[in-house]
């Protein structure tokens, strides 16, 4: 079964105490949520982060995110976004066409992200080139999984 993901980049705003001076300051954290709609993305995010929050927080922004594939790892603590250009031959015109695709890679540094991306793309049938890799502010991702589907079915009963 092929799973199509519908990713939403969600931002949560809350106040936390600064470790430097002990004053409260507004902080915004970014998460990636797999959901069917904006409403579901907000509900899933609130459910996921509530156990870790002390005090009030608000979902300050939600936008669609075009992520082609995610390479996650237990070894990395940061998320990197890679822009990959897939090279397609246009036989009618006799030219090459480059189709962009965004990937997310979990790694500890940018060099490791590049290595993991190349390893993950080894089985790709089409030619590609990596246009860029950059650090993101994403703290965690919440993909749609079997557990979340079962929880939704149980709550409907």
C-alpha positions in Angstrom: 0.0 0.0 0.0 1.4 3.4 -1.0 0.9 6.1 1.5 0.5 9.7 0.2 1.4 12.3 2.8 -0.2 15.7 3.2 2.3 17.7 5.2 1.6 20.8 7.2 4.2 23.1 8.8 2.8 24.2 12.1 4.1 26.8 14.5 3.4 26.9 18.2 3.9 30.1 20.2 4.4 30.1 24.0 6.3 31.8 26.8 9.3 30.2 28.4 11.8 31.3 31.0 15.1 32.2 29.5 18.0 30.3 31.0 20.3 33.3 30.6 18.4 36.0 32.6 15.4 34.2 34.1 12.9 36.4 32.3 9.9 35.1 30.3 10.2 35.5 26.6 8.0 34.4 23.6 9.2 31.4 21.8 8.0 29.8 18.5 8.6 26.2 17.7 8.0 24.6 14.3 6.6 21.0 13.7 5.7 19.0 10.7 2.3 17.2 10.8 0.8 14.8 8.4 -2.9 15.4 8.2 -5.9 15.5 5.9 -6.8 19.2 6.6 -5.7 22.3 8.4 -8.1 21.6 11.2 -6.9 18.0 11.6 -3.2 19.3 11.6 -4.0 21.7 14.4 -5.9 19.1 16.4 -3.1 16.5 16.0 -0.4 19.0 16.9 -2.2 20.1 20.0 -2.6 16.5 21.1 1.1 15.7 20.5 2.6 18.7 22.2 0.2 19.2 25.2 2.0 16.6 27.4 5.3 18.5 27.0 4.0 22.1 27.5 3.6 23.9 30.8 1.3 26.8 30.6 -0.6 28.2 27.7 0.3 28.0 24.0 -1.3 28.8 20.7 -1.0 27.4 17.2 0.2 30.6 15.5 0.6 29.5 11.9 -0.2 26.5 9.7 0.9 26.2 6.1 1.1 23.4 3.5 4.6 22.0 3.0 5.5 20.2 -0.2 7.8 17.4 1.1 8.5 14.6 -1.3 10.2 12.2 1.1 11.5 12.1 4.7 14.7 10.4 5.7 14.5 10.1 9.5 17.1 8.7 11.9 17.6 8.1 15.6 21.1 9.4 15.3 20.3 13.0 14.3 18.8 15.8 16.3 18.3 18.4 13.5 16.2 18.4 10.4 17.7 19.6 7.1 15.7 20.5 3.9 17.2 19.4 0.6 16.1 20.6 -2.8 16.6 17.8 -5.3 16.2 18.3 -9.0 15.0 15.2 -10.9 16.3 15.2 -14.5 13.6 14.2 -17.0 14.2 14.0 -20.7 11.6 15.7 -22.9 11.7 13.4 -26.0 9.5 15.8 -28.1 11.7 18.8 -27.7 15.0 16.9 -27.1 15.8 18.8 -23.9 16.4 18.0 -20.3 13.8 19.2 -17.8 14.6 19.5 -14.0 11.7 18.9 -11.7 12.3 20.0 -8.1 11.4 18.0 -5.0 12.0 18.8 -1.3 13.3 16.2 1.1 13.7 16.3 4.8 16.7 14.6 6.4 17.3 14.0 10.1 21.0 14.3 10.9 23.4 15.7 13.4 25.2 18.0 10.9 25.0 19.1 7.3 27.7 16.6 6.1 25.8 13.7 7.6 22.6 15.0 6.0 24.3 14.9 2.6 25.6 11.4 3.1 22.1 10.2 4.3 20.4 11.8 1.3 22.8 10.2 -1.1 22.3 6.8 0.6 18.5 7.2 0.5 18.5 8.2 -3.2 20.7 5.2 -4.3 17.7 3.2 -5.5 16.2 6.1 -7.5 15.6 5.2 -11.2 15.8 8.8 -12.5 18.9 11.0 -12.6 19.0 13.8 -10.0 21.2 16.5 -8.7 21.2 18.1 -5.2 20.6 21.8 -5.6 20.8 22.8 -1.9 20.7 21.5 1.7 19.9 23.9 4.5 19.1 23.7 8.2 15.4 24.1 9.3 13.7 25.2 12.5 11.6 22.0 12.5 11.8 20.3 15.9 9.9 17.1 15.2 7.6 15.5 12.7 4.3 13.7 13.3 3.5 11.3 10.4 0.2 9.6 9.9 0.7 6.1 11.1 -1.2 3.0 12.0 -1.4 4.1 15.6 -3.0 7.4 14.8 -5.5 5.8 12.5 -6.5 3.2 15.2 -6.8 6.0 17.8 -9.1 7.9 15.5 -11.3 4.8 14.9 -11.5 4.1 18.7 -12.5 7.6 19.5 -15.3 7.4 16.9 -16.9 4.4 18.7 
